[in-house]
């Protein structure tokens, strides 16, 4: 197989690039490789884990997206790279019984884009890898949901059969960033969902105890303090315990211990304390930093390797201002658009544009349930930001999801996006300057 442009990784940035290029250049020139069959918007994983969103409702088939957007989809994991021959290897895909579904394949490329995202960084904490769940993919979220339901069933049975009135479930979330905060809020809001499973003897707010541990002095540390305080207040109102300045030193099957010797009972533990680039990148012969990220120049070209680019969480990018680009979805989206222009320029026979990629921070929004979000939106003046919360914040948060769908599905199939944008325009004057 051969393709002029091969993109490895169908996350937010990689998939958007494949769809936009495919609509312009067609399947003979654009190929996407991914080890999964379905794409899900990663910020939705906390809803899947809580049981408030069906993965089949949210998941988008790569084969369907390839058909609709005009690119070729190759299913399987990337296992090797020969950058001198401009050839990569896609490993075999096996069924649950071990039988090969697809054999190993070789793909030649003109340009290669690495967009494989990130995985969990456990920072060497003993027991973290073995005794926690990280929400990196749909299977992680589904594993969390099923395990939580099983543990709730055990507690329900203990109350009913053994008359154990203290039977309960302790959920510990390590990491007070957006993922940890959103999961904590969604779990509490999902109490109505749990009731439909017949847990009549459990009072979810009382018997599902949620503890959020954060190593920094406050949750959502990268965001303005006002956003952090608003989120903390909402979590407290929902009976979620938040412990800041907490350095986890050991995780066991039923407990978490911090550096002060405090022990937190944990029936179920989620790791949301940090990310790193996938480890296999270090074996591909590409230059990587200490965090495993691929080192790229200001034009997102991999240093010293002709024809290879990287974007998103897996790329160690220094932008035009000399600052490291943060591993955020908006950065991957911007980088995808930057490379889109470069590849389309090249397809038209135009010269390379030497202007480097420049990251633009448009702010952050954090979901705290179906009816409220908090966050900050960056203004056009340096240092200015807009604080948003409540329903206004929720509408804006939802619009980000819709904009992603517009990028991968096209405007016709996401017409509701126009409604969200209309609501944002009508409500924006109500936000408060921070």
C-alpha positions as CSV (number, residue, x, y, z in Angstrom):
1,X,0.0,0.0,0.0
2,X,1.0,3.6,-0.6
3,X,-0.4,7.0,0.2
4,X,0.9,10.5,-0.3
5,X,-0.1,11.5,3.2
6,X,-0.4,9.0,6.0
7,X,-1.7,10.0,9.4
8,X,-1.2,7.7,12.4
9,X,-3.7,8.3,15.2
10,X,-7.4,9.2,14.9
11,X,-7.7,11.4,17.9
12,X,-9.0,15.0,17.8
13,X,-6.1,16.4,15.7
14,X,-5.3,13.4,13.5
15,X,-8.9,12.7,12.6
16,X,-9.7,16.3,11.9
17,X,-6.7,16.5,9.6
18,X,-7.6,13.3,7.8
19,X,-11.2,14.4,7.2
20,X,-10.3,17.9,6.0
21,X,-7.6,16.6,3.7
22,X,-9.8,13.8,2.4
23,X,-12.5,16.2,1.4
24,X,-10.0,18.1,-0.6
25,X,-7.6,15.4,-2.0
26,X,-9.5,12.1,-1.9
27,X,-8.8,8.6,-0.7
28,X,-5.9,7.9,-3.1
29,X,-3.8,10.6,-1.4
30,X,-4.9,10.5,2.3
31,X,-4.8,7.6,4.7
32,X,-5.6,7.3,8.4
33,X,-4.1,4.5,10.6
34,X,-5.6,3.7,14.0
35,X,-5.6,0.7,16.3
36,X,-9.3,1.1,17.1
37,X,-12.4,1.1,15.0
38,X,-14.3,3.9,16.6
39,X,-13.4,7.5,17.5
40,X,-14.8,9.2,20.6
41,X,-14.3,12.8,21.7
42,X,-11.9,12.3,24.6
43,X,-13.6,14.9,26.9
44,X,-16.7,12.6,26.7
45,X,-14.9,9.7,28.4
46,X,-15.9,10.8,31.9
47,X,-19.5,10.6,30.9
48,X,-19.1,7.1,29.5
49,X,-17.3,6.1,32.7
50,X,-20.2,7.5,34.8
51,X,-22.8,5.7,32.7
52,X,-24.5,8.8,31.5
53,X,-23.3,8.4,27.9
54,X,-23.5,5.3,25.7
55,X,-20.3,4.7,23.8
56,X,-22.3,3.5,20.8
57,X,-24.2,6.8,20.9
58,X,-21.1,8.9,20.9
59,X,-18.6,6.7,19.0
60,X,-18.0,7.4,15.3
61,X,-16.9,4.6,13.0
62,X,-13.6,5.4,11.3
63,X,-14.8,3.4,8.3
64,X,-17.9,5.5,8.1
65,X,-15.9,8.7,8.4
66,X,-13.5,7.5,5.7
67,X,-16.4,6.9,3.3
68,X,-18.0,10.2,4.0
69,X,-14.9,12.3,4.0
70,X,-12.8,10.7,1.2
71,X,-9.8,9.1,3.0
72,X,-8.6,5.6,3.3
73,X,-8.8,3.9,6.8
74,X,-6.3,1.2,7.8
75,X,-7.1,-0.7,11.0
76,X,-4.3,-1.8,13.2
77,X,-1.4,-0.6,15.5
78,X,1.7,1.0,14.1
79,X,4.6,-1.3,15.1
80,X,7.7,-0.1,13.1
81,X,9.0,2.8,11.0
82,X,11.7,2.9,8.3
83,X,12.0,6.7,7.8
84,X,14.8,6.4,5.2
85,X,12.6,4.2,3.0
86,X,9.5,6.2,4.0
87,X,7.7,3.0,5.1
88,X,5.8,2.1,8.2
89,X,4.5,-1.3,9.5
90,X,0.9,-1.9,10.8
91,X,0.7,-4.9,13.0
92,X,-1.7,-7.8,12.8
93,X,-5.2,-7.5,14.3
94,X,-6.4,-10.6,16.2
95,X,-9.8,-11.7,17.4
96,X,-10.5,-12.6,21.0
97,X,-9.7,-16.2,20.3
98,X,-6.3,-15.3,18.9
99,X,-7.2,-15.8,15.2
100,X,-5.7,-13.2,12.8
101,X,-8.4,-10.9,11.5
102,X,-5.9,-8.8,9.5
103,X,-2.3,-9.7,8.8
104,X,0.7,-7.4,9.2
105,X,0.9,-4.8,6.5
106,X,3.4,-2.3,5.1
107,X,2.6,1.2,4.0
108,X,4.8,3.6,2.0
109,X,4.2,7.3,2.4
110,X,5.2,10.6,0.9
111,X,4.6,12.5,4.2
112,X,3.8,10.9,7.6
113,X,2.0,12.7,10.5
114,X,2.3,11.2,13.9
115,X,-0.8,12.1,16.0
116,X,-1.0,9.2,18.5
117,X,-1.9,11.3,21.5
118,X,-0.9,10.5,25.1
119,X,-1.1,7.9,27.8
120,X,-0.9,8.0,31.6
121,X,2.2,9.1,33.4
122,X,2.4,7.2,36.8
123,X,5.5,9.0,37.9
124,X,6.9,5.8,39.4
125,X,4.2,5.7,42.2
126,X,4.1,2.1,43.5
127,X,0.9,0.3,42.6
128,X,-0.5,3.1,40.3
129,X,-0.3,1.0,37.1
130,X,-1.7,-2.1,38.7
131,X,-4.5,-0.7,40.9
132,X,-5.9,2.2,39.0
133,X,-8.0,2.9,35.9
134,X,-7.0,5.7,33.6
135,X,-9.5,7.2,31.2
136,X,-7.4,7.2,28.0
137,X,-9.8,5.2,25.7
138,X,-13.4,3.9,25.5
139,X,-12.4,0.5,26.9
140,X,-11.0,2.2,30.0
141,X,-14.2,4.1,30.5
142,X,-16.4,1.1,30.0
143,X,-14.2,-1.0,32.4
144,X,-14.7,1.7,35.0
145,X,-18.4,1.7,34.5
146,X,-18.9,-2.0,34.7
147,X,-16.6,-2.3,37.8
148,X,-18.4,0.4,39.6
149,X,-21.8,-1.3,38.9
150,X,-20.4,-4.6,40.2
151,X,-19.1,-3.0,43.4
152,X,-22.4,-1.2,43.9
153,X,-24.2,-4.5,43.5
154,X,-22.0,-6.1,46.1
155,X,-22.7,-3.3,48.6
156,X,-26.5,-3.6,47.8
157,X,-26.3,-7.3,48.5
158,X,-24.4,-6.8,51.7
159,X,-27.1,-4.4,53.0
160,X,-29.9,-6.7,52.0
161,X,-28.6,-10.2,52.9
162,X,-26.1,-9.5,55.7
163,X,-27.9,-6.4,57.1
164,X,-24.6,-4.5,56.8
165,X,-25.8,-0.9,57.1
166,X,-22.3,0.4,56.6
167,X,-21.7,-1.3,53.2
168,X,-20.6,1.5,50.8
169,X,-18.4,2.3,47.9
170,X,-15.3,4.5,48.1
171,X,-14.2,6.1,44.8
172,X,-10.8,7.9,44.9
173,X,-9.8,10.0,41.9
174,X,-6.1,11.0,41.8
175,X,-5.6,14.3,39.9
176,X,-7.6,17.5,40.2
177,X,-7.3,18.5,36.6
178,X,-10.1,18.7,34.1
179,X,-10.5,14.9,33.8
180,X,-10.6,14.3,37.5
181,X,-12.9,17.2,38.3
182,X,-15.3,16.3,35.5
183,X,-15.4,12.6,36.4
184,X,-16.1,13.5,40.1
185,X,-19.0,15.8,39.1
186,X,-20.5,13.3,36.6
187,X,-20.4,10.4,39.0
188,X,-22.4,12.4,41.5
189,X,-24.9,13.5,38.9
190,X,-25.3,10.0,37.7
191,X,-27.2,9.0,40.8
192,X,-30.4,8.9,38.9
193,X,-28.8,6.4,36.4
194,X,-27.7,4.1,39.2
195,X,-31.3,4.0,40.6
196,X,-32.5,2.4,37.4
197,X,-30.3,-0.6,38.1
198,X,-32.4,-1.4,41.1
199,X,-30.1,-0.2,43.9
200,X,-32.9,0.5,46.2
201,X,-31.0,0.2,49.5
202,X,-28.1,2.5,48.5
203,X,-28.4,6.2,48.9
204,X,-25.9,7.3,46.3
205,X,-24.8,10.6,47.8
206,X,-24.3,9.0,51.1
207,X,-23.1,5.5,50.1
208,X,-20.9,6.3,47.1
209,X,-18.2,8.4,48.7
210,X,-16.0,10.3,46.2
211,X,-12.6,11.7,47.2
212,X,-10.5,13.9,44.8
213,X,-6.8,14.1,45.6
214,X,-4.7,16.8,44.1
215,X,-1.0,17.4,44.5
216,X,-1.1,21.1,43.8
217,X,-2.4,23.7,46.3
218,X,-5.7,23.8,44.4
219,X,-7.7,21.9,41.8
220,X,-7.6,23.0,38.1
221,X,-4.2,24.6,38.9
222,X,-3.4,25.8,35.3
223,X,-6.7,27.8,35.2
224,X,-7.4,31.1,36.9
225,X,-8.0,30.9,40.6
226,X,-11.6,32.1,40.2
227,X,-12.4,29.1,38.0
228,X,-10.8,26.7,40.6
229,X,-12.8,28.3,43.4
230,X,-16.1,28.0,41.5
231,X,-15.4,24.4,40.7
232,X,-14.4,23.6,44.3
233,X,-17.7,25.2,45.6
234,X,-19.8,23.1,43.2
235,X,-18.0,19.9,44.2
236,X,-18.5,20.6,47.8
237,X,-22.2,21.2,47.3
238,X,-22.4,17.7,45.8
239,X,-20.7,16.1,48.7
240,X,-17.4,15.4,47.0
241,X,-14.3,15.5,49.3
242,X,-11.4,17.5,47.8
243,X,-7.9,17.2,49.3
244,X,-5.2,19.5,47.9
245,X,-1.5,19.5,48.6
246,X,-1.8,15.7,48.6
247,X,1.2,13.7,47.3
248,X,0.2,10.1,46.7
249,X,3.1,7.7,47.6
250,X,1.5,4.2,47.3
251,X,-1.6,2.6,45.9
252,X,-2.9,-0.8,46.9
253,X,-6.0,-2.8,45.9
254,X,-8.1,-1.2,48.6
255,X,-6.4,2.0,49.7
256,X,-4.3,5.0,48.7
257,X,-1.5,6.4,51.0
258,X,-0.1,9.9,50.8
259,X,3.3,11.3,51.9
260,X,1.9,12.4,55.3
261,X,0.8,8.8,56.0
262,X,-2.9,9.5,55.5
263,X,-4.8,6.5,54.2
264,X,-7.9,6.8,51.9
265,X,-10.1,3.7,51.5
266,X,-10.5,2.9,47.8
267,X,-12.9,0.4,46.4
268,X,-12.2,1.9,43.0
269,X,-9.4,4.2,42.0
270,X,-8.9,6.4,39.0
271,X,-5.5,7.9,37.9
272,X,-5.9,11.3,36.3
273,X,-2.6,12.8,37.6
274,X,-0.6,13.2,34.4
275,X,0.1,12.2,30.9
276,X,3.1,11.2,28.8
277,X,3.6,10.2,25.1
278,X,3.1,6.5,24.3
279,X,6.2,4.5,25.0
280,X,6.5,2.8,21.6
281,X,7.6,6.1,20.0
282,X,11.0,5.7,21.6
283,X,11.5,2.5,19.5
284,X,10.8,4.1,16.1
285,X,14.1,5.9,15.7
286,X,12.6,9.3,16.1
287,X,14.0,12.0,18.4
288,X,12.1,12.1,21.7
289,X,12.4,14.1,24.9
290,X,12.4,12.8,28.5
291,X,8.6,12.6,28.5
292,X,8.7,10.5,25.3
293,X,7.3,13.3,23.1
294,X,8.6,13.6,19.5
295,X,10.8,16.6,19.1
296,X,9.6,18.9,16.3
297,X,10.6,22.3,14.9
298,X,8.4,25.3,14.6
299,X,6.8,23.9,11.5
300,X,5.8,20.7,13.2
301,X,8.5,18.8,11.3
302,X,10.3,16.0,13.2
303,X,13.8,17.1,13.8
304,X,16.3,15.5,11.5
305,X,13.8,13.2,9.8
306,X,12.6,14.2,6.4
307,X,8.9,13.8,5.5
308,X,7.7,13.2,9.1
309,X,5.5,15.5,11.2
310,X,4.0,15.3,14.6
311,X,1.1,17.1,16.3
312,X,-0.9,17.0,19.5
313,X,0.0,15.5,22.8
314,X,2.8,13.3,21.3
315,X,4.7,16.3,19.9
316,X,7.2,18.4,21.9
317,X,6.5,21.7,20.2
318,X,8.0,25.1,20.9
319,X,5.8,27.7,19.2
320,X,6.8,31.0,17.6
321,X,6.8,32.8,21.0
322,X,9.4,30.4,22.4
323,X,7.0,28.6,24.8
324,X,6.1,24.9,25.0
325,X,2.7,24.2,23.5
326,X,0.5,22.6,26.2
327,X,-1.0,19.1,25.6
328,X,-4.6,20.4,25.1
329,X,-7.3,19.5,22.5
330,X,-7.3,23.1,21.2
331,X,-3.6,22.8,20.4
332,X,-4.1,19.6,18.4
333,X,-7.0,21.3,16.5
334,X,-4.8,24.3,15.7
335,X,-1.9,22.2,14.6
336,X,-4.1,20.1,12.4
337,X,-5.3,23.3,10.6
338,X,-1.7,24.5,10.3
339,X,-0.6,21.2,8.6
340,X,-3.8,21.2,6.5
341,X,-2.8,24.5,4.9
342,X,0.8,23.3,4.3
343,X,-0.3,20.0,2.6
344,X,-2.9,21.8,0.5
345,X,-0.4,24.4,-0.5
346,X,2.0,21.6,-1.5
347,X,-0.8,19.8,-3.5
348,X,-1.3,23.0,-5.6
349,X,2.4,23.2,-6.3
350,X,2.9,26.3,-4.1
351,X,6.2,26.9,-2.1
352,X,6.5,26.0,1.6
353,X,5.4,28.7,4.0
354,X,8.2,29.2,6.5
355,X,6.0,31.0,9.1
356,X,6.1,28.8,12.3
357,X,3.1,27.5,14.1
358,X,1.8,29.9,16.8
359,X,-0.4,28.5,19.6
360,X,-3.4,30.6,20.6
361,X,-5.0,30.1,24.0
362,X,-8.7,30.5,23.7
363,X,-9.3,29.6,27.4
364,X,-10.6,26.5,29.0
365,X,-14.0,25.1,30.0
366,X,-14.7,22.3,32.6
367,X,-17.9,20.4,32.6
368,X,-19.6,19.9,36.0
369,X,-22.6,18.1,34.9
370,X,-25.4,18.4,32.3
371,X,-26.5,21.9,33.4
372,X,-23.3,23.7,34.4
373,X,-19.7,24.4,33.4
374,X,-17.1,26.8,34.6
375,X,-14.1,28.2,32.8
376,X,-12.3,31.2,31.3
377,X,-12.3,32.5,27.8
378,X,-9.3,34.5,26.6
379,X,-9.9,38.0,25.4
380,X,-8.2,39.8,22.5
381,X,-6.1,41.9,24.8
382,X,-3.1,40.4,26.5
383,X,-3.8,39.2,30.1
384,X,-7.6,39.7,29.8
385,X,-10.0,36.7,30.2
386,X,-13.7,36.2,30.7
387,X,-15.0,34.1,33.5
388,X,-18.1,32.0,32.6
389,X,-20.2,29.6,34.6
390,X,-23.6,28.0,34.9
391,X,-25.7,27.4,31.8
392,X,-23.8,29.9,29.7
393,X,-20.6,27.9,30.3
394,X,-22.5,24.7,29.5
395,X,-23.7,26.0,26.2
396,X,-20.1,27.0,25.3
397,X,-18.8,23.6,26.4
398,X,-21.3,21.8,24.3
399,X,-20.4,24.0,21.3
400,X,-16.8,22.8,21.4
401,X,-18.1,19.2,21.0
402,X,-20.3,20.3,18.1
403,X,-17.4,22.2,16.4
404,X,-15.3,19.0,16.6
405,X,-18.2,17.1,15.0
406,X,-18.4,19.7,12.3
407,X,-14.7,19.2,11.5
408,X,-15.1,15.4,11.1
409,X,-18.6,15.2,9.8
410,X,-19.0,18.3,7.8
411,X,-21.4,21.2,8.3
412,X,-24.4,19.5,6.8
413,X,-24.5,16.7,9.4
414,X,-24.0,19.1,12.3
415,X,-26.5,21.8,11.5
416,X,-27.4,22.1,15.1
417,X,-24.0,23.8,15.6
418,X,-25.5,27.0,14.2
419,X,-28.0,27.0,17.1
420,X,-25.2,26.7,19.7
421,X,-23.3,29.5,18.1
422,X,-26.4,31.7,18.0
423,X,-26.9,31.0,21.8
424,X,-23.3,31.9,22.5
425,X,-23.6,35.2,20.6
426,X,-26.7,36.0,22.6
427,X,-25.3,35.1,26.0
428,X,-21.7,36.3,25.7
429,X,-22.4,39.8,26.9
430,X,-23.5,38.3,30.2
431,X,-20.1,36.9,31.1
432,X,-18.0,38.7,33.6
433,X,-14.5,40.2,33.0
434,X,-11.9,38.4,35.1
